Amino acid sequence: QVQLVESGGGLVQAGGSLRLSCAASGSIFRINTVGWYRQAPGKQRELVATMSSGGFTNYASSVKGRFTISRDNAKNTVYVQMNSLKPEDTAVYYCRLTQAATNYWGQGTQVTVSS
């Protein structure tokens, strides 16, 4: 079993920055993909960014150039650095770990960007 705990959310003004963290515990495989997703009120959950254990990254076009995903395998932690935040980035941000064809989700952390 795997547990994911996100942290780092909060309220920030437009143009500001936040760094989210997701700490994983439990049975973590060496080969996996970690990612950040977000869900705004009344909208479907959407991909923000993913990163494979080999370092391959994928970003949503809406965040490319502003957000950076990274991982520290020694700490079983994944991060997303979010710069130049916009009000439309307001959402609950979720961490996901995929291994052995199974998805694990964190409980989410709220990010609110004021204009």
Protein Blocks (a to p, Z undefined) as FASTA:
>chain_A
ZZdddehiacddehiacddddddedjddfbdcdddddddehiacddfbdcdfkopacddf
klgokaccdddfklopacdddehiafklgccddddddeehiacddebjaddddZZ
